[in-house]
Amino acid sequence: MFSNLTNYRGGLEGIFVTRASYDPLQYPLLFPYGEPGWTLDLPYAVTSENPNSGSISLREYESYLLHDRTDSDSLILKADRLTQQYCVDQWAKCEQSRLRYIEKN
């Protein structure tokens, strides 16, 4: 699954939703500094409490971003209708990823 972007020559180019640059390009108001988003190989932070060496799932990553914290000013949670659109798009990404896994395994 990918989304189309217009390149500098006016043509269309595709970008896969699994690229770290997908969310900042799709939602520049929510990611004004272009910080990278989720990728397939995003590792867990290895600590003494969490020696997990796997990768973070898209659902876990989005749960972390959408969690309301008192010490953080999240643009994602303050964007009202854009937040709703973002949540729907992220749900569709999760569902597409799940269906792709079922199809291939």
C-alpha positions as CSV (number, residue, x, y, z in Angstrom):
1,M,0.0,0.0,0.0
2,F,1.4,3.4,-0.9
3,S,0.3,7.0,-1.3
4,N,1.1,9.2,-4.3
5,L,3.1,12.4,-3.9
6,T,3.9,15.1,-6.5
7,N,7.5,15.5,-7.2
8,Y,9.3,18.8,-8.1
9,R,8.7,18.2,-11.8
10,G,5.0,17.8,-11.4
11,G,4.9,14.0,-11.8
12,L,3.5,11.5,-9.3
13,E,5.7,9.3,-7.2
14,G,4.6,6.6,-4.7
15,I,5.7,6.3,-1.1
16,F,5.0,3.2,0.9
17,V,3.2,3.6,4.2
18,T,5.9,1.7,6.0
19,R,8.5,4.4,5.3
20,A,9.5,6.6,8.2
21,S,8.9,9.7,6.1
22,Y,5.2,8.8,5.3
23,D,3.5,10.4,8.3
24,P,5.5,13.7,8.2
25,L,4.8,14.1,4.5
26,Q,1.1,13.2,4.9
27,Y,0.6,15.3,8.0
28,P,2.9,18.3,8.0
29,L,0.8,20.1,10.5
30,L,1.1,17.3,13.0
31,F,4.8,16.8,12.4
32,P,6.2,20.3,11.7
33,Y,9.8,19.3,12.2
34,G,9.6,16.3,10.0
35,E,10.5,13.8,12.7
36,P,10.5,10.3,11.3
37,G,7.5,8.0,12.1
38,W,7.1,4.2,12.4
39,T,9.1,1.8,10.3
40,L,9.1,-2.0,10.0
41,D,12.4,-2.3,11.9
42,L,11.9,0.2,14.7
43,P,13.5,-1.4,17.7
44,Y,12.4,-1.4,21.3
45,A,14.5,0.7,23.7
46,V,16.7,-1.9,25.4
47,T,16.7,-1.4,29.2
48,S,17.3,-3.7,32.2
49,E,13.6,-3.9,32.7
50,N,12.9,-4.5,29.0
51,P,15.5,-6.7,27.4
52,N,13.2,-7.2,24.4
53,S,15.2,-7.3,21.2
54,G,12.2,-7.3,18.7
55,S,10.6,-4.5,16.7
56,I,7.8,-2.2,17.8
57,S,4.5,-2.9,16.0
58,L,2.6,-0.1,14.3
59,R,-0.2,-0.5,16.8
60,E,2.2,-0.1,19.8
61,Y,3.8,2.9,18.2
62,E,0.5,4.6,17.5
63,S,-0.8,3.8,21.0
64,Y,2.3,5.5,22.4
65,L,1.8,8.6,20.2
66,L,-1.9,8.9,21.0
67,H,-1.5,8.4,24.8
68,D,-2.3,11.7,26.7
69,R,0.5,12.7,29.0
70,T,0.4,15.6,31.4
71,D,4.0,16.6,30.9
72,S,3.8,16.7,27.1
73,D,2.3,19.0,24.5
74,S,1.3,16.7,21.7
75,L,0.2,18.4,18.5
76,I,-1.5,15.2,17.4
77,L,-3.9,15.4,20.4
78,K,-4.7,19.1,19.9
79,A,-5.6,19.0,16.2
80,D,-9.3,18.1,16.6
81,R,-10.6,16.9,13.2
82,L,-7.2,16.4,11.9
83,T,-6.5,14.1,14.8
84,Q,-9.6,12.1,13.9
85,Q,-8.4,11.8,10.3
86,Y,-4.9,10.8,11.5
87,C,-6.5,8.1,13.7
88,V,-8.6,6.7,10.9
89,D,-5.5,6.6,8.6
90,Q,-3.4,4.9,11.2
91,W,-6.2,2.3,11.8
92,A,-6.3,1.7,8.1
93,K,-2.5,1.2,8.1
94,C,-2.7,-1.3,11.0
95,E,-5.6,-3.2,9.3
96,Q,-3.8,-3.3,6.0
97,S,-0.7,-4.6,7.7
98,R,-2.6,-7.3,9.5
99,L,-4.4,-8.4,6.3
100,R,-1.1,-8.5,4.4
101,Y,0.4,-10.7,7.1
102,I,-2.6,-13.1,6.9
103,E,-2.4,-13.2,3.1
104,K,1.3,-14.0,3.1
105,N,1.3,-16.6,6.0
